[in-house]
Amino acid sequence: MSYDPLKKSEYQFRLVASVVIYAMLIYVTTTHGLRGPALFEVGLFGGAFATLTFCHSIWALWKIRTQGRD
């Protein structure tokens, strides 16, 4: 994986966006349940996207923070 130290604010935005996607998925799942293939696909692909974005953003922000200490 790669990161750009100059895009710290973009990684912060992506982190917040992935948390919002998680919250939306949890809300929809709790109110409507996992009925039908469309909601399952949205939950699966949306959840996978949010998870990957969340992990990459955390990793990039950690690398930027540790790079600044050197």
DADAKA-V599661 format. One record per helix or strand. SS is the DSSP state (A for helix, B for strand). FROM is the first residue (numbers start at 1). LEN is the number of residues. Records with the same first field share a line. If there is no record, write none. Layout:
# DADAKA-V599661
SS->FROM-LEN + FROM-LEN
This chain:
# DADAKA-V599661
A->5-28 + 36-34
